Amino acid sequence: MRVTAKLVIQNRQAKAEVVPSASALVIKALKEPPRDRKKVKNIVHSGSITMDDVIRIARIMREKSLAKKFEGTVLEILGTAQSIGCQVDGEDPHDIIDQIHDGEGPEIPDE
């Protein structure tokens, strides 16, 4: 998995920061054991995370998100969870996305 490294240079002093991606945060929330990337290929992430985890990850990723509202950032994280293959509260993430679009999904805070 690739992560973005952010280099901040100030007065000829360089500081490196690791900016995690949404998929890295979702996989970390699944609490899976570490694996050897050279030996284990095509891993299936079949666990389930809670909606609170999704909202917490969305708060972390808010500054990198291109969405206007916080709800859009939550939808981005749900799409990432769907592409990884995990579930959210035992449901398929796309079903939760459809519920949010219909206005009957879980309560999402403003920020």
Secondary structure, 3 states (H helix, E strand, C coil): CCCEEEEEEECCEEEEEEECCHHHHHHHHCCCCCCCCCCCCCCCCCCEECHHHHHHHHHHHCCCCCCCCHHHHHHHHHHHHHHHCCEECCECHHHHHHHHHHCCCCCCCCC
